[in-house]
Amino acid sequence: MKKIHFAYATLFFVCAALLVGWFVSLAPFLGSAARHGALKTLQIKGEIVHVSIADTNESRQQGLSGRPGLARDEGMLFIFPNDGTYSFWMKNMRFSIDIVWLSADGTILYIAQNISPDTYPQSFAPPVPARYVLELPAGYAAAHHVQEGDKVQL
C-alpha cells in the first residue's frame, strides 16, 4: 500500500514539475499584458485591445516605463477622476507609442502618433480636456485608420 501512495505522490510531483516547466518555457512568448495583468478589454473600430489599467497616481506615474514593449493588440488605459489636459512624456520608455486622448464617453479627442523615447523630455498634451488616455503600440492608429472623432468602447 505504501508503494502505491509513493507512486502516486511521485507521479503528482513529476506532472506538477512538467506543468511549471511548460509554463515557464512559454512565458517569453506571452504578451506583456499577460505578464503585467491585462485588466480590461476595449474595442477600437471593431478591433479588440487588451489594456492594463492605470487609475492611481502611482500607476499613472509608472505607466509603461521600463516595459520592453507591447503586443500589437495591447496597451495601457490611464483613467483620471476629472477631465483635464493631461500631458505625457517618454521618460524611461524603451519603445515608441501612439498616445490617444479620450472624452468621458470614449470619443477620441486627439492623437499623438509614433512618439519615440528620443523625444524625452518633451511632453505631449491634447488641445482640449480629456478624461482618459490610451497608449498603444506605435503605428496602431495609422494601421487601423483610427482618427479624432472615432469612439472607443470602454
C-alpha positions, 0 to 999 in steps of 0.5 A: 500500500505504501508503494502505491501512495509513493507512486502516486505522490511521485507521479503528482510531483513529476506532472506538477514539475512538467506543468511549471516547466511548460509554463515557464518555457512559454512565458517569453512568448506571452504578451506583456499584458499577460505578464503585467495583468491585462485588466480590461478589454476595449474595442477600437473600430471593431478591433479588440485591445487588451489594456492594463489599467492605470487609475492611481497616481502611482500607476499613472506615474509608472505607466509603461516605463521600463516595459520592453514593449507591447503586443500589437493588440495591447496597451495601457488605459490611464483613467483620471477622476476629472477631465483635464489636459493631461500631458505625457512624456517618454521618460524611461520608455524603451519603445515608441507609442501612439498616445490617444486622448479620450472624452468621458464617453470614449470619443477620441479627442486627439492623437499623438502618433509614433512618439519615440523615447528620443523625444524625452523630455518633451511632453505631449498634451491634447488641445482640449480636456480629456478624461482618459488616455490610451497608449498603444503600440506605435503605428496602431492608429495609422494601421487601423485608420483610427482618427479624432472623432472615432469612439472607443468602447470602454 
